[in-house]
Amino acid sequence: MASPGSAKFDVSNIDHVREAVKNFYDGRGADDNRVWREWVLASPSSVSSAMRNKLASLQQHMGDHRARSSGCGWPYPEAISGAKVLDIGCGLGADCMVLSELVGDDGKVVGLDLCPTLIANARKYASVQGCTNVQFVCDDAENVATNEAIVANAPYDVIVANLSISQVRNCARVDVASQIYSLLKPGGEFYMCDLFVSVDVSDCARSSPQAWAEGYAGAWMWHTFVQTMEEAEFSSPVIVSSRKLYMSDERRRELAASMGVGDVDVAQLKELEEISGFQMVAATYRFFRPVPSSLESELRDSTESAARIIFNAHSRCTDQHVQLSKKFLCRAADPMIVPKELGLTLLASRLAAFFTVSPASTVVRLLPETNEPFFPKPVTRGKIASSPLTMPINMGMLNGDLPSSAPVLNLADVLSSNPVLRDLMQIVEKNKGTGCGPSGC
């Protein structure tokens, strides 16, 4: 079987992927804090002092072993008091222990992970923390809906995944998403934090067991992500947060070395990635297993273009706000006008119990939210090239000049594809020196 570092690593082979993940996380020492330390998202400023104290306690007990667990987001959805939650790819169980506090004595948390060593340590830490409502299961995410212990606790109100689905083989992701869907209650939520790239990773990156185990080589492309969730019959994606990730020079060299690239010119790598428009983003999404309701039908049939929503905090939800989406932070008893589509998604979800939703008219046309995780990037003039970390590698580009065959952005081509811009440019050219412009003289 292929071992980490082997050129024969095959990302479509489940045994290769399992071995790469196990060896990477089980084999890392206590002094190994390389991965994600510079990328992990900071907790939101609205986190309560009790939650911060819980995290500090966990960090103290887990010590340097935190380096053997990774994540890229804040996988703690609101309004989960009394809920049953499944954490896929739980690692050392830190997220499970925080979720344990959030669901309370009436709720339950089940953690699933592939690595036996991590699961054994998770059980130890949970015992030290006094988490009696947490259970840990050792198995692959690809078996989530067939594992007896997981199924015995189903259905779940919420399923979370923090940097774990990107470690699932591409060919199995629709099936895993469908299994997750099947384990949720009607209206249940899949709360997912993961990595996204704007330019697909190279075959060279995919051949690296380390890059795959870290989640980099399996980072999502947006169109694939949407298609996967659609095929699993989830609701439309709702983005909760996103943040650009930046690699240190040391991490770039290490990642390149794990791919067998050898010495690289880091400055040139950065330039190539900037020119190609490469972004790596950590993003958190909400998906729901939609449940039909009469209120949903009323809103859908309404001629109004928006929805009025009010978050109602009560005994089953002690949160004072819900970050419904990246754009909409809903505070208790504070009415908000949101796009109609978001209102419909809300009504078909578990969160409908905590909101009052009705049709609303607005003089301002609300555009649907942009759920893509990437950030706007200015147009780059000049040659377009590829980075060995993002596109099929070209060894000649690592220490030499950009290839002369690289395409160049041509103004004539841009104008020919945009008739409005072309007409404006013609007006500007015609009126040069006259004091006139596109809007008149």
TORDRENKE-982410 format. One record per atom (N, C-alpha, C): z, y, x. Coordinates in steps of 0.1 Angstrom, whole numbers, padded with zeros to 4 digits, always signed. Each point is the difference from the previous one (the first is absolute). Layout:
BEGIN
ZYX
...
# end
This chain:
BEGIN
+0000-0012+0008
+0000+0012-0008
+0000+0012+0009
-0006+0011-0005
-0001+0012+0008
+0014+0006+0001
+0003+0006+0011
+0012+0007+0003
-0002+0015+0002
+0010+0008-0001
-0002+0014+0002
-0006+0003+0013
-0010+0009+0000
-0007+0003+0012
-0013-0009+0002
-0001-0011-0008
-0011-0008+0001
-0013+0006-0006
-0011-0002+0006
-0013+0006-0005
-0004-0008-0012
+0006-0011-0003
-0005-0008-0011
+0008+0003-0013
+0008+0010+0000
+0007+0003-0012
-0009+0003-0011
+0002-0006-0012
-0009+0001-0011
+0008+0005-0012
-0003+0012-0005
+0007+0007-0011
-0002-0007-0013
-0010-0008-0001
-0002-0007-0013
+0007-0014+0000
+0006-0004+0011
+0008-0012+0001
+0014+0002-0003
+0005-0005-0011
+0014+0003-0004
+0010-0005+0011
-0002-0011+0007
+0009-0004+0010
+0001+0010+0012
-0012+0005+0004
+0000+0010+0010
+0008+0013-0003
-0002+0004-0013
+0007+0012-0004
+0015-0002-0001
+0004-0011-0006
+0014-0003-0001
+0006-0001+0014
-0006-0006+0010
+0005-0002+0013
+0001+0014+0007
-0010+0008-0002
+0000+0014+0006
+0012+0008-0005
+0002+0000-0013
+0011+0008-0006
+0014-0006+0004
+0001-0013+0000
+0013-0006+0004
+0003+0003+0015
-0010-0003+0008
+0003+0003+0015
+0003+0014+0003
-0007+0009-0007
+0002+0014+0002
+0014+0005-0004
+0004-0004-0012
+0013+0005-0005
+0012-0008+0005
-0002-0013+0000
+0011-0009+0005
+0002+0001+0015
-0011+0003+0007
+0000+0000+0015
+0004+0013+0006
+0002+0011-0007
+0003+0013+0006
+0015+0001+0003
+0003+0005+0011
+0014+0001+0005
+0007+0012-0006
+0013+0001+0002
+0008+0011-0005
-0004+0013+0006
-0006+0000+0012
-0003+0013+0006
-0014+0004-0003
-0007-0008-0008
-0014+0003-0004
-0001+0009-0012
-0002+0013+0002
-0001+0009-0011
-0013+0008+0000
-0011-0008+0003
-0013+0007+0002
-0006+0004-0014
+0001-0009-0009
-0009+0000-0012
+0006+0009-0011
-0008+0009-0004
+0003+0009-0012
+0011+0010+0002
+0007-0001+0011
+0011+0009+0002
-0004+0015-0001
-0013+0003+0005
-0004+0014-0001
-0008+0002-0013
-0002-0011-0008
-0008+0002-0012
+0008-0001-0013
+0012-0006+0001
+0007-0002-0012
+0003+0013-0008
-0002+0000-0013
+0002+0012-0007
+0015+0004-0001
+0003+0013+0000
+0014+0004-0002
+0003-0001-0015
+0013-0002-0003
+0004-0001-0014
-0002+0014-0007
-0004+0000-0013
-0001+0012-0007
+0012+0009+0000
-0001+0013+0000
+0011+0009+0001
+0009-0001-0012
-0005-0006-0011
+0007-0001-0013
+0010-0012+0000
+0000-0008+0011
+0008-0012+0000
+0015+0004-0001
+0007-0007-0008
+0015+0003-0002
+0008-0003+0013
+0011+0006+0001
+0009-0003+0011
+0005-0014+0000
+0002-0006-0011
+0004-0014-0001
-0011-0009+0006
-0013+0003-0003
-0011-0008+0006
+0000+0002+0015
+0002+0012+0004
-0001+0002+0015
+0011-0007+0007
+0012-0001-0006
+0011-0007+0005
-0003-0015+0001
-0006-0005-0011
-0004-0014+0000
-0010-0003+0012
-0010+0008+0002
-0009-0002+0010
+0006+0001+0014
+0010+0009+0002
+0007+0001+0012
+0008-0012+0003
+0006-0006-0010
+0008-0012+0001
-0009-0012+0004
-0012-0001-0006
-0009-0010+0003
-0005+0001+0015
-0003+0012+0004
-0005+0002+0013
+0011-0004+0011
+0013+0003-0004
+0010-0004+0009
+0002-0015+0002
-0001-0007-0011
+0002-0015+0000
-0012-0007+0006
-0012+0006-0003
-0013-0007+0005
-0002+0003+0015
+0005+0012+0005
-0001+0003+0014
-0015+0000+0004
-0001-0005+0013
-0014+0000+0006
-0009-0010-0007
+0005-0009-0008
-0008-0010-0007
-0009+0007-0010
+0002+0013-0003
-0009+0007-0009
-0014+0000+0005
-0002-0001+0013
-0013+0000+0006
-0008-0012-0004
+0006-0011-0005
-0007-0012-0005
-0004+0001-0014
+0002+0011-0006
-0004+0003-0014
-0008+0012+0000
-0010+0001-0009
-0008+0012+0000
-0003+0004-0014
-0005+0013-0002
-0004+0005-0013
-0007+0013+0002
-0006+0005-0010
-0007+0013+0002
+0002+0009-0012
+0010-0003-0008
+0002+0009-0012
+0015-0001-0005
+0002+0006-0012
+0013+0000-0006
-0001-0008-0013
+0003-0013+0001
-0003-0010-0011
+0011-0001-0010
+0005+0011-0005
+0011+0000-0009
-0004+0008-0013
-0007-0006-0009
-0004+0007-0012
+0013+0004-0009
-0002+0010-0008
+0011+0005-0008
+0001-0009-0013
+0012+0003-0007
+0002-0006-0013
+0000-0015+0001
+0008-0006+0010
+0000-0015+0001
+0014-0005-0002
+0009+0007-0006
+0013-0005-0003
-0001-0012-0009
+0006-0011+0004
+0000-0012-0009
-0013-0008+0002
-0009+0004+0008
-0013-0006+0001
+0000-0013+0009
-0010-0008-0002
-0002-0011+0009
-0012+0003+0009
+0003+0000+0013
-0010+0005+0010
-0003-0011+0010
-0013-0001+0004
-0005-0009+0010
-0005+0008+0012
+0004-0002+0012
-0005+0006+0012
-0008-0009+0008
-0013+0002+0001
-0009-0009+0007
-0002+0005+0014
+0004-0009+0010
+0000+0004+0014
+0012+0008+0003
+0012-0006-0003
+0013+0007+0000
+0005+0001+0015
-0005-0007+0009
+0005+0000+0014
+0015-0003+0001
+0007+0009+0006
+0015-0001+0002
+0008+0003-0013
-0007+0005-0010
+0006+0002-0013
+0006+0014-0002
-0003+0009+0009
+0006+0014-0002
-0004+0006-0013
-0013-0001-0004
-0004+0005-0013
+0007-0007-0011
+0002-0013+0001
+0006-0007-0011
+0014+0004-0002
+0007+0003+0011
+0014+0005-0001
+0002+0014-0006
-0010+0008+0002
+0000+0013-0006
-0004-0002-0015
-0010-0008-0003
-0003-0003-0014
+0011-0006-0007
+0008-0008+0007
+0012-0007-0006
+0010+0011-0006
+0001+0010+0008
+0009+0011-0004
-0006+0008-0012
-0013+0001-0001
-0007+0008-0010
+0000-0008-0014
-0002-0013+0001
+0000-0008-0012
+0013-0003-0006
+0011+0001+0009
+0013-0002-0005
+0004-0015-0003
+0012-0001-0005
+0005-0014-0003
-0008-0007-0011
-0006+0008-0009
-0008-0007-0011
-0014-0003+0004
-0004+0004+0013
-0014-0003+0004
+0001-0011+0011
-0012-0003+0005
-0001-0010+0010
-0012+0003+0009
+0001-0003+0013
-0011+0002+0010
-0003-0013+0007
-0013-0004+0001
-0004-0012+0007
-0009+0005+0011
+0003-0004+0012
-0008+0003+0012
-0008-0012+0005
-0013+0002+0002
-0009-0011+0005
-0005+0004+0014
+0000-0009+0010
-0006+0002+0013
-0004-0013+0006
-0010+0001+0008
-0006-0011+0007
+0009-0006+0012
+0007+0009+0006
+0007-0003+0013
+0014-0006-0003
+0003-0012+0004
+0013-0006-0002
+0011+0007+0007
-0002+0005+0012
+0010+0007+0007
+0004+0013-0007
-0010+0007-0005
+0003+0013-0007
+0008-0003-0013
-0004-0011-0007
+0007-0003-0013
+0015-0004+0003
+0002-0008+0011
+0014-0004+0004
+0008+0012+0003
-0005+0010+0007
+0007+0012+0003
+0002+0009-0012
-0010+0000-0009
+0002+0008-0012
+0011-0005-0008
+0002-0013-0001
+0011-0006-0008
+0013+0004+0007
+0001+0000+0013
+0012+0004+0007
+0003+0015-0003
-0010+0008+0001
+0003+0015-0002
+0004+0002-0014
-0006-0007-0010
+0003+0002-0014
+0015-0004-0002
+0004-0011+0006
+0014-0004-0001
+0010+0010+0006
-0004+0006+0011
+0009+0011+0006
+0001+0012-0009
-0012+0003-0006
+0000+0012-0009
+0006-0003-0014
+0003-0013-0003
+0006-0003-0013
-0010+0001-0011
-0013-0003+0003
-0010+0000-0010
-0001-0014-0007
+0007-0001-0012
+0000-0013-0007
-0011-0002-0009
-0008+0011-0003
-0011-0001-0009
-0014-0001+0007
+0001-0005+0012
-0013-0002+0008
-0002-0014+0004
-0012-0005-0001
-0004-0013+0004
-0012+0001+0009
+0000-0009+0011
-0012+0001+0009
-0007-0014+0000
-0013+0001+0001
-0009-0012-0001
-0010+0001+0012
-0001-0011+0007
-0010-0001+0011
-0013-0007-0005
-0010+0008+0000
-0014-0005-0004
-0010+0011+0003
-0013-0004-0002
-0011+0009+0003
-0003+0008-0013
-0004+0012+0002
-0004+0008-0012
-0011-0006-0008
-0009-0008+0007
-0011-0007-0007
+0005-0011-0010
+0013-0003+0001
+0006-0011-0009
+0010+0007-0010
+0000+0013-0001
+0010+0006-0007
+0002-0005-0014
-0011-0002-0008
+0002-0005-0014
+0001-0015-0001
+0000-0007+0011
+0002-0015-0001
+0013-0004+0006
+0007+0009+0007
+0013-0003+0005
+0011-0002-0011
+0007-0011+0000
+0009-0003-0011
+0011+0010-0002
+0006+0005+0012
+0011+0009-0001
-0005+0014-0006
-0012+0004+0004
-0006+0012-0004
-0003+0000-0015
-0006-0011-0004
-0004-0002-0014
+0013-0001-0009
+0010-0007+0005
+0012-0002-0008
+0007+0014-0004
-0002+0010+0008
+0005+0013-0003
-0010+0009-0008
-0012-0004-0002
-0010+0008-0007
+0003+0000-0015
-0005+0010-0007
-0008+0011+0005
+0008+0011+0005
-0007+0009+0008
+0007+0011+0007
-0004+0013-0006
+0010+0009+0000
-0003+0014-0004
-0008+0008+0010
+0003-0003+0013
-0006+0007+0011
-0003-0009+0011
-0011+0001+0007
-0003-0007+0012
-0004+0010+0011
+0007+0000+0011
-0003+0009+0011
-0006-0007+0012
-0008+0007+0007
-0006-0005+0013
-0001+0011+0010
+0007-0001+0011
+0000+0011+0010
-0006-0005+0012
-0013+0004+0002
-0008-0004+0012
+0000-0016+0001
-0004-0006-0011
-0001-0015+0001
-0013-0005-0006
-0006+0007-0010
-0013-0005-0005
-0011+0002+0010
+0001+0009+0009
-0010+0002+0011
+0000-0011+0010
+0011-0009-0001
+0000-0012+0009
-0005-0012-0007
-0004+0001-0012
-0007-0011-0008
-0014+0000+0004
-0006-0012+0001
-0014-0001+0003
-0008+0007-0010
-0011+0006+0004
-0009+0008-0009
-0005-0009-0011
-0003-0013+0003
-0006-0009-0009
+0010-0004-0011
+0013+0002+0002
+0010-0004-0009
+0007+0011-0008
-0005+0012+0002
+0008+0012-0005
-0002+0001-0015
-0011-0003-0006
-0002+0000-0014
+0009-0010-0007
+0001-0012+0006
+0008-0011-0005
+0015+0004+0001
+0005+0006+0011
+0013+0004+0001
+0004+0011-0010
-0009+0010-0002
+0002+0010-0009
+0001-0005-0015
-0008-0010-0002
+0000-0007-0014
+0013-0008-0002
+0005-0006+0011
+0013-0007-0001
+0011+0010-0002
+0000+0012+0006
+0010+0010-0002
-0001+0005-0015
-0012+0002-0005
-0002+0004-0014
+0007-0010-0009
-0002-0013+0003
+0005-0011-0009
+0015-0001+0000
+0006+0005+0011
+0015-0001+0001
+0007+0012-0007
-0007+0010-0004
+0006+0012-0006
+0001-0001-0015
+0010+0006-0005
+0001+0002-0015
-0011+0009-0004
-0004-0001-0013
-0009+0010-0006
+0006+0014+0002
-0008+0009+0006
+0005+0013+0004
+0006+0001+0013
+0002-0012+0007
+0006+0000+0013
-0008+0007+0011
+0007+0003+0011
-0006+0009+0010
-0001-0007+0013
-0012+0002+0007
-0002-0004+0014
+0001+0013+0008
+0010+0001+0008
+0002+0012+0008
-0003-0003+0015
-0011+0005+0005
-0005-0005+0012
-0002+0011+0011
+0006-0002+0011
-0002+0009+0012
-0008-0007+0010
-0011+0006+0005
-0008-0007+0009
-0009+0010+0008
-0008-0006+0009
-0008+0008+0009
-0015+0001-0005
-0006+0011+0002
-0014+0003-0004
-0007+0006+0011
-0013-0003+0002
-0008+0006+0010
-0013+0005-0007
-0005+0012+0005
-0012+0006-0005
-0013-0006+0006
+0002-0006+0012
-0012-0007+0006
+0005-0014+0003
-0008-0010-0004
+0005-0014+0001
+0003-0004+0015
+0010-0008+0002
+0004-0004+0013
-0011-0010+0006
+0000-0001+0013
-0011-0008+0007
+0003-0015-0001
-0010-0008+0003
+0002-0014+0001
+0009-0003+0012
-0001+0009+0010
+0009-0002+0011
+0015+0001-0004
+0003+0010-0008
+0013+0002-0005
+0005-0012-0008
-0009-0005-0008
+0003-0012-0009
+0002-0013+0008
-0005+0000+0012
+0002-0012+0009
+0013+0000+0007
+0008+0011-0002
+0013+0001+0007
+0011-0005-0009
+0008-0010+0003
+0011-0005-0008
+0011+0011-0001
+0002+0008+0010
+0010+0010+0000
-0004+0011-0010
-0013+0005+0001
-0005+0010-0009
+0001-0004-0014
-0002-0013-0003
+0000-0006-0014
+0015+0000-0004
+0009-0005+0008
+0014-0001-0004
+0006+0013-0002
-0004+0011+0007
+0005+0013-0002
-0005+0006-0013
-0011-0005-0006
-0006+0006-0012
-0012+0009+0003
-0002+0003+0013
-0011+0009+0003
-0013-0006-0003
-0003-0012+0005
-0013-0006-0001
-0003-0004-0015
+0010-0001-0008
-0002-0003-0014
+0001+0012-0009
+0001+0013+0006
+0001+0012-0008
-0011+0001-0011
+0003+0005-0011
-0009+0000-0012
-0011+0011+0002
-0012-0003-0004
-0010+0010-0004
+0002+0003-0014
-0002+0013-0004
+0003+0004-0014
-0008-0008-0010
-0013-0001+0001
-0008-0007-0010
+0004-0015-0002
+0004-0006+0011
+0004-0014+0000
+0014-0001-0008
+0008+0009+0003
+0014+0001-0006
-0002+0001-0015
-0008+0010-0005
-0002+0002-0014
-0006-0012-0007
-0010-0006+0006
-0007-0012-0005
+0010-0012-0001
+0008-0001+0010
+0010-0012+0000
+0010+0002-0012
+0005+0012-0002
+0010+0001-0011
-0007+0000-0014
-0012+0004+0000
-0008-0001-0013
-0002-0014-0004
-0004-0008+0010
-0002-0014-0002
+0012-0008-0005
+0012+0005+0005
+0012-0006-0004
+0005+0005-0013
-0007+0010-0006
+0002+0005-0014
+0012+0010+0000
+0003+0006+0011
+0011+0010+0000
-0006+0013-0006
+0009+0009-0004
-0004+0013-0004
-0006+0008+0011
-0005+0012-0003
-0006+0009+0011
+0011+0003+0009
-0003+0002+0013
+0010+0004+0010
+0006+0014-0002
+0013+0001+0003
+0006+0013-0001
+0006+0002+0014
-0005+0010+0007
+0006+0002+0014
+0013+0008-0001
+0010-0005+0007
+0013+0007+0000
+0002+0008+0012
-0005-0004+0012
+0002+0007+0012
-0011-0004+0010
-0003+0008+0010
-0008-0004+0011
+0003+0009+0012
-0002-0006+0011
+0003+0007+0013
-0009-0005+0011
-0006+0009+0008
-0008-0004+0011
+0009-0006+0011
-0005-0010+0006
+0007-0006+0011
-0007+0003+0013
+0008+0002+0011
-0005+0003+0013
+0005-0009+0010
-0009-0005+0009
+0004-0009+0011
+0003+0008+0012
+0010-0004+0008
+0003+0005+0013
-0011-0006+0009
-0002+0006+0012
-0009-0005+0010
+0004-0014+0004
+0013-0002+0002
+0004-0013+0004
-0003-0011-0010
+0001+0004-0014
-0003-0010-0010
-0015-0003+0000
-0008+0010+0002
-0015-0002+0000
-0004-0010+0011
+0006+0002+0012
-0003-0009+0011
+0005-0014-0003
+0012-0001-0006
+0005-0013-0003
-0009-0007-0010
-0004+0007-0011
-0008-0006-0010
-0013-0004+0005
-0006+0009+0009
-0013-0004+0006
+0001-0012+0009
+0011-0001+0007
+0003-0012+0009
+0001-0012-0008
+0006+0000-0012
+0002-0011-0008
-0013-0005-0006
-0010+0008+0000
-0014-0003-0004
-0008-0005+0011
+0005+0000+0013
-0007-0005+0011
-0010+0011+0005
+0002+0013-0003
-0008+0010+0004
+0002+0004+0015
+0013+0000+0004
+0004+0003+0013
+0002+0015+0001
-0002+0006+0012
+0003+0014+0002
-0010+0009-0008
+0006+0010-0006
-0008+0009-0009
+0003+0014+0004
-0010+0009-0003
+0002+0014+0001
+0006+0005-0013
+0013+0002+0000
+0006+0004-0013
-0005+0013-0006
-0003+0010+0009
-0005+0013-0005
-0013-0002-0007
-0009-0009+0006
-0013-0003-0006
+0002-0007-0013
+0009-0010-0001
+0003-0007-0012
+0004+0010-0011
+0008+0010+0003
+0004+0010-0010
-0012+0008-0005
-0008+0004+0010
-0012+0008-0004
-0010-0008-0009
-0002-0013+0004
-0009-0008-0008
+0006-0002-0014
+0013-0002-0002
+0005-0002-0013
+0000+0013-0008
+0002+0011+0007
-0001+0013-0008
-0014+0002-0005
-0010-0002+0009
-0014+0002-0004
-0004-0009-0011
+0005-0013+0000
-0004-0009-0010
+0007+0002-0013
+0010+0009+0000
+0008+0003-0012
+0011-0010-0003
+0004-0008+0010
+0010-0010-0002
+0013+0005-0004
+0006-0006-0010
+0014+0003-0004
+0007-0013-0003
+0013-0001+0005
+0008-0010-0005
+0012+0006-0008
+0002-0005-0012
+0009+0006-0009
+0010-0010-0005
+0012+0003-0001
+0010-0008-0007
+0001+0006-0014
-0002-0009-0010
+0000+0005-0014
+0008-0009-0009
+0006+0006-0011
+0008-0008-0010
-0007+0001-0013
-0002-0011-0007
-0007+0000-0013
+0008-0007-0010
-0001+0004-0013
+0005-0007-0011
-0012-0007-0008
+0002-0012-0003
-0009-0007-0009
+0009-0007-0011
-0006-0001-0012
+0008-0006-0011
-0008-0011-0006
+0007-0010-0005
-0006-0010-0009
+0000+0006-0014
-0011+0006-0005
+0000+0008-0012
+0004-0008-0012
+0007+0007-0009
+0004-0006-0013
-0005+0010-0011
-0007-0005-0010
-0005+0009-0010
+0011+0005-0009
-0001+0013-0005
+0010+0006-0009
-0007+0009-0009
+0007+0002-0012
-0006+0009-0010
-0001+0014+0005
+0010+0004+0008
+0000+0014+0006
-0012+0002+0009
-0003-0011+0008
-0012+0001+0009
-0013+0002-0008
-0001-0007-0011
-0012+0001-0009
-0001+0014-0005
+0012+0006-0004
+0000+0013-0006
-0004+0011+0010
+0004-0002+0013
-0004+0010+0010
-0014-0002+0004
-0005-0013+0000
-0014-0002+0004
-0009+0005-0010
+0003-0001-0013
-0009+0005-0011
+0001+0015-0002
+0010+0006+0006
+0002+0014-0002
-0012+0008+0006
-0003+0011-0006
-0010+0009+0006
+0005+0009+0011
+0013+0000+0002
+0006+0008+0011
-0004-0006+0013
+0000+0009+0010
-0005-0004+0013
+0012-0003+0010
+0012+0002-0005
+0012-0002+0009
+0011-0007-0007
+0011-0003+0007
+0011-0006-0006
+0013+0008+0004
+0009+0001-0009
+0013+0007+0002
+0010-0011+0002
+0007+0000+0012
+0010-0011+0002
+0013+0007+0003
+0011-0007-0004
+0014+0004+0003
+0008-0012+0005
+0005+0001+0012
+0009-0011+0005
+0014+0001-0006
+0004-0011-0006
+0013+0000-0006
+0010-0009+0008
+0008+0006+0007
+0010-0008+0008
+0011-0004-0010
+0005-0013+0001
+0010-0004-0008
+0008-0012+0007
+0008-0007-0007
+0009-0010+0006
-0007-0010+0008
-0012-0003-0004
-0008-0011+0007
-0008+0006+0011
+0001+0013+0002
-0008+0007+0011
+0008+0012+0005
+0008-0002+0010
+0008+0011+0005
-0008+0010+0009
-0012-0003+0003
-0008+0009+0008
-0002+0013-0007
+0000+0011+0008
-0002+0013-0006
-0015+0004+0001
-0008-0008+0006
-0014+0003+0001
-0008-0013+0003
-0013+0001-0003
-0009-0011+0003
-0012+0005+0006
-0004-0004+0012
-0012+0004+0007
-0011-0009-0006
-0005+0005-0012
-0010-0008-0007
-0012-0002+0008
-0005+0011+0006
-0011-0001+0009
+0002+0010+0011
-0010+0000+0009
+0001+0010+0011
+0001+0014-0004
-0007+0003-0011
+0000+0014-0005
+0011+0003-0010
+0005-0010-0007
+0009+0003-0011
+0014-0006+0002
+0010+0009+0003
+0014-0004+0001
+0006+0004-0013
+0005-0010-0008
+0005+0002-0013
+0015+0001+0000
+0005+0012-0003
+0015+0002-0001
+0005-0002-0014
+0012-0005-0001
+0006-0003-0013
-0001+0012-0010
-0005-0003-0011
-0001+0010-0012
-0009+0011+0003
-0009-0001+0010
-0009+0011+0004
-0014-0004-0004
-0006+0006-0011
-0013-0004-0005
-0011+0003+0011
-0010-0009+0001
-0011+0002+0009
-0013-0003-0007
-0010+0007+0004
-0014-0003-0005
-0007-0008+0011
-0005-0012-0003
-0007-0008+0010
-0013-0004-0006
-0009-0005+0009
-0013-0005-0005
+0002-0011-0010
-0009-0001-0010
+0001-0010-0011
+0000-0014+0006
-0007-0003+0010
-0001-0013+0006
+0013-0005+0005
+0008+0010+0007
+0013-0003+0005
+0010-0003-0012
-0002+0008-0010
+0009-0003-0012
-0002-0014-0006
-0013-0004+0000
-0003-0013-0005
+0005-0011+0008
-0001+0002+0014
+0006-0010+0009
+0015-0001-0002
+0006+0011-0002
+0015+0001-0002
+0004-0008-0012
-0007+0002-0011
+0003-0006-0013
-0001-0015+0000
-0009-0005+0009
-0002-0014+0001
+0008-0007+0011
+0011+0007+0004
+0008-0005+0011
+0015-0001-0003
+0007-0006+0009
+0015-0001-0002
+0007+0013-0001
-0007+0011+0006
+0006+0013+0000
-0001+0007-0014
-0007-0006-0009
-0002+0007-0013
+0014+0001-0007
+0009-0009+0003
+0013+0000-0006
+0008+0012+0004
-0004+0007+0011
+0008+0011+0005
-0007+0013-0002
-0011+0000-0007
-0008+0012-0002
-0004+0002-0015
-0001+0013-0004
-0006+0003-0013
-0014+0005+0004
-0010-0006-0006
-0014+0004+0003
-0007+0003-0013
-0007+0011+0000
-0008+0005-0011
-0013+0007+0004
-0010+0001-0009
-0012+0007+0003
+0004+0015+0003
-0008+0007+0008
+0003+0014+0003
-0013+0007+0002
-0001+0012-0005
-0011+0009+0003
+0003+0009+0011
-0010+0004+0008
+0003+0009+0011
-0013+0009+0002
+0003+0012+0003
-0011+0009+0002
-0006-0002+0014
+0008-0006+0009
-0005-0004+0013
-0005-0014+0000
-0012-0002+0004
-0005-0014+0001
+0006-0008+0011
+0008-0010-0003
+0006-0008+0010
-0010-0011+0005
-0002+0001+0013
-0009-0010+0006
+0008-0013+0003
-0007-0012-0001
+0007-0012+0003
+0005+0001+0015
+0011-0007+0002
+0006+0000+0014
-0010-0007+0010
+0000+0005+0012
-0007-0008+0010
+0009-0010+0006
-0003-0013-0002
+0009-0010+0004
-0003-0006+0014
-0011+0005+0006
-0003-0004+0013
+0011+0005+0010
+0004-0008+0010
+0011+0004+0008
-0004+0010+0012
-0013+0002+0002
-0004+0007+0012
+0001+0015-0002
+0001+0007+0011
+0001+0015+0000
-0014+0006+0003
-0002+0012-0006
-0013+0007+0003
-0002+0002+0015
-0012-0001+0004
-0003+0002+0015
-0012+0009+0001
+0001+0011+0008
-0011+0009+0002
-0013-0008+0006
-0011+0005-0004
-0013-0006+0005
+0000+0002+0016
-0003-0011+0006
-0002+0000+0015
-0014+0002+0004
-0004+0010+0008
-0013+0002+0004
-0002-0008+0013
-0012-0006+0002
-0003-0006+0012
-0002-0015-0002
+0002-0008+0011
-0003-0014+0000
+0010-0008-0007
-0004-0010-0007
+0009-0009-0007
+0001-0013+0008
+0012-0004+0003
+0002-0012+0008
+0010-0008-0006
+0003-0012+0005
+0010-0009-0005
+0010-0003+0010
+0012-0002-0005
+0011-0004+0009
+0001-0015+0001
+0003-0005+0012
+0001-0015+0001
+0011-0006-0009
+0010+0009-0005
+0010-0005-0008
-0004+0000-0015
-0011+0007-0003
-0004+0001-0014
-0014-0006-0004
-0009+0000+0010
-0013-0005-0003
-0003-0011+0011
-0011-0008-0002
-0004-0010+0010
+0000+0006+0014
+0007-0006+0009
+0002+0006+0013
-0012+0000+0009
-0002+0011+0007
-0011+0002+0009
+0007+0003+0014
+0001-0010+0009
+0007+0002+0012
-0005+0011+0008
-0013+0004-0001
-0006+0010+0008
+0006+0014-0004
+0006+0001-0012
+0005+0013-0004
+0014+0003+0005
+0007-0011+0005
+0014+0002+0004
+0002+0010+0012
-0009-0001+0009
+0002+0008+0013
-0012+0009+0003
-0010+0001-0010
-0011+0008+0003
-0003+0010-0011
-0011+0006+0000
-0004+0011-0009
-0003-0007-0014
+0000+0009-0010
-0004-0005-0013
-0015-0004+0001
-0004-0011-0007
-0013-0004+0000
-0010+0010-0005
-0011+0002+0007
-0010+0010-0004
-0006-0003-0013
+0001-0013-0005
-0006-0004-0012
+0009+0003-0012
+0012+0006+0002
+0009+0003-0011
-0007+0010-0009
+0001-0002-0013
-0007+0010-0009
+0007+0014+0001
-0008+0010-0003
+0005+0014+0000
-0001+0005-0014
+0010+0007-0005
+0000+0007-0013
-0011+0011+0001
-0009-0001-0010
-0012+0009+0000
+0001+0009-0012
+0000+0013+0002
+0001+0009-0012
-0011-0002-0010
-0012-0002+0005
-0011-0002-0010
+0003-0012-0009
+0005-0011+0006
+0003-0012-0008
+0011+0003-0010
+0010+0008+0004
+0011+0003-0009
-0005+0008-0012
-0009+0010+0003
-0005+0009-0010
-0009-0008-0010
-0008-0009+0006
-0010-0008-0009
+0008-0008-0010
+0012-0004+0004
+0008-0009-0009
+0009+0008-0010
-0001+0014+0002
+0009+0008-0009
-0008+0012-0004
-0008-0001-0011
-0009+0011-0004
+0007+0013-0003
+0013-0001-0005
+0007+0013-0003
+0003+0007+0013
+0005-0007+0010
+0002+0006+0013
-0013+0006+0006
-0011-0008-0002
-0013+0004+0006
-0004+0014-0007
+0001+0001-0013
-0004+0012-0007
+0008+0012+0005
+0013-0002+0001
+0009+0010+0005
-0004+0005+0014
-0003-0010+0009
-0004+0004+0013
-0013+0008+0000
-0009-0004-0009
-0013+0007+0000
+0002+0015-0005
+0009+0002-0009
+0003+0013-0005
+0006+0009+0012
+0010-0007+0007
+0006+0007+0011
-0010+0004+0011
-0010-0009+0003
-0010+0002+0010
-0009+0011-0004
-0004+0000-0013
-0009+0010-0006
+0005+0014+0001
+0014+0001-0002
+0006+0013-0001
+0007+0005+0012
-0002-0007+0011
+0006+0004+0013
-0003+0015+0003
+0011+0007+0002
-0002+0014+0004
-0001+0010-0011
+0000-0005-0013
-0002+0008-0012
+0013+0004-0006
+0011-0007+0004
+0013+0002-0007
+0001-0008-0012
-0010-0008-0004
+0001-0009-0012
+0004-0014+0004
+0005-0007-0010
+0005-0013+0002
-0003-0009-0012
+0005-0012-0001
-0002-0009-0011
+0004+0006-0013
+0010+0008+0000
+0005+0006-0013
-0006+0013-0004
-0009+0005+0009
-0007+0013-0004
+0001+0010+0011
-0005+0012-0002
+0000+0011+0010
+0012+0009-0002
# end
